[in-house]
Amino acid sequence: MTSIAFETKRLAAPTDVIAPDGSEVRLLCATARGSMAHFRLPPGEVAKAVAHRTVDEIWYVTTGSGRIWRKTAEQEEVTLLEPGVSLTIPTGTQFQFRCDGDTPLDIVAVTMPPWPGENEAFLVDGKWSLPA
């Protein structure tokens, strides 16, 4: 039987990376089948619109407020983001999100399979213009 190591992590104060959409990312735990991260978008900011090549994501909003636009060939909608909201972003979905409140928009996301690297996301035409 193969030994599996436990992993425990605390949310780090500094940002680990900047996501392709421009949000701040703090990496959390990962396994061979999925990874978790904390995303933050500052007040008044709009993320770049992107789509993912190979991963699905599940988001859970922890603080702040905003909106997310999601679009596939069959469906398009804008959803309110506020604490307690959970949503899915299936592979290939075009999406863009924004922080509309006075406090940062914080989201915990699970990526399946784990995030493969910087070429996973690609820019698309979004719903909202980016601030100047």
C-alpha positions as CSV (number, residue, x, y, z in Angstrom):
1,M,0.0,0.0,0.0
2,T,1.3,3.5,-0.9
3,S,1.8,5.9,1.9
4,I,-0.1,9.2,1.5
5,A,1.2,12.3,3.3
6,F,-1.1,14.7,5.0
7,E,-0.8,18.4,4.1
8,T,-1.8,21.3,6.4
9,K,-1.6,25.0,5.4
10,R,-2.6,28.3,6.8
11,L,-3.7,31.2,4.6
12,A,-0.5,33.2,3.9
13,A,-0.5,37.0,4.3
14,P,1.6,37.7,1.2
15,T,0.3,36.8,-2.3
16,D,1.9,33.7,-3.8
17,V,1.1,34.6,-7.4
18,I,-1.1,36.9,-9.5
19,A,-3.7,34.9,-11.5
20,P,-3.9,35.3,-15.3
21,D,-7.1,37.3,-14.6
22,G,-5.2,39.7,-12.3
23,S,-6.5,38.5,-8.9
24,E,-4.2,37.9,-6.0
25,V,-3.7,34.2,-5.2
26,R,-2.7,32.5,-2.0
27,L,-2.1,28.7,-2.5
28,L,-3.8,26.3,-0.1
29,C,-3.6,22.5,0.0
30,A,-3.5,20.2,-3.0
31,T,-3.7,16.5,-3.8
32,A,-3.1,14.6,-7.0
33,R,-6.8,15.1,-8.0
34,G,-7.4,18.7,-7.0
35,S,-6.0,22.0,-5.6
36,M,-7.4,24.8,-3.4
37,A,-6.6,28.5,-3.4
38,H,-7.8,31.8,-2.0
39,F,-8.4,34.6,-4.5
40,R,-8.7,38.2,-3.6
41,L,-9.9,41.1,-5.8
42,P,-9.5,44.6,-4.3
43,P,-12.4,47.0,-4.1
44,G,-13.4,48.6,-7.4
45,E,-11.3,46.1,-9.4
46,V,-12.4,44.1,-12.4
47,A,-10.6,40.9,-13.3
48,K,-9.6,40.2,-16.9
49,A,-11.9,37.8,-18.7
50,V,-10.5,34.3,-19.2
51,A,-11.4,30.7,-19.9
52,H,-9.6,27.5,-18.7
53,R,-8.3,24.9,-21.1
54,T,-8.5,21.7,-18.9
55,V,-9.7,22.4,-15.4
56,D,-13.1,22.8,-13.6
57,E,-13.4,25.1,-10.7
58,I,-15.8,25.4,-7.7
59,W,-15.9,28.8,-6.0
60,Y,-17.1,29.8,-2.5
61,V,-17.3,33.5,-1.6
62,T,-16.1,34.2,2.0
63,T,-16.2,38.1,2.1
64,G,-17.0,41.1,0.0
65,S,-19.4,41.6,-2.8
66,G,-19.4,41.6,-6.6
67,R,-20.6,39.9,-9.7
68,I,-19.4,37.2,-12.0
69,W,-20.2,36.8,-15.7
70,R,-20.1,33.2,-17.1
71,K,-20.6,32.3,-20.7
72,T,-20.7,29.0,-22.7
73,A,-22.0,28.3,-26.2
74,E,-25.4,27.4,-24.6
75,Q,-25.7,29.8,-21.6
76,E,-24.7,33.2,-20.4
77,E,-25.5,34.9,-17.0
78,V,-24.3,37.4,-14.4
79,T,-24.5,36.1,-10.8
80,L,-24.2,38.2,-7.6
81,L,-21.2,37.3,-5.5
82,E,-21.6,37.6,-1.7
83,P,-20.6,35.5,1.3
84,G,-22.2,32.1,1.2
85,V,-22.5,31.9,-2.6
86,S,-21.0,28.8,-4.3
87,L,-20.7,28.3,-8.0
88,T,-19.1,26.2,-10.7
89,I,-16.9,27.2,-13.7
90,P,-16.8,24.2,-16.0
91,T,-13.8,23.7,-18.4
92,G,-14.0,26.1,-21.3
93,T,-16.4,28.6,-19.7
94,Q,-15.6,32.2,-20.3
95,F,-15.8,34.2,-17.1
96,Q,-15.0,37.6,-15.6
97,F,-15.6,38.9,-12.1
98,R,-15.6,42.2,-10.3
99,C,-15.5,43.6,-6.8
100,D,-18.3,46.1,-6.3
101,G,-18.0,46.7,-2.5
102,D,-15.8,48.7,-0.2
103,T,-13.9,45.7,1.0
104,P,-11.9,43.0,-1.0
105,L,-13.8,40.2,-2.6
106,D,-12.4,36.9,-1.2
107,I,-13.1,33.6,-2.8
108,V,-11.9,30.1,-2.0
109,A,-11.7,27.9,-5.1
110,V,-11.1,24.2,-5.7
111,T,-9.5,23.3,-9.1
112,M,-9.9,19.8,-10.6
113,P,-7.4,18.5,-11.7
114,P,-4.8,20.7,-9.9
115,W,-3.8,23.9,-11.6
116,P,-1.3,22.9,-14.3
117,G,0.5,26.2,-14.8
118,E,0.4,29.6,-16.3
119,N,-0.8,28.5,-19.8
120,E,-4.0,27.0,-18.4
121,A,-6.0,30.2,-18.7
122,F,-6.4,32.3,-21.9
123,L,-7.8,35.8,-22.3
124,V,-11.3,36.2,-23.9
125,D,-13.6,39.2,-24.6
126,G,-15.3,40.0,-21.4
127,K,-18.5,41.7,-20.2
128,W,-16.9,44.6,-18.4
129,S,-14.1,47.1,-19.3
130,L,-11.1,47.1,-17.1
131,P,-10.5,50.3,-15.0
132,A,-8.0,52.7,-16.5
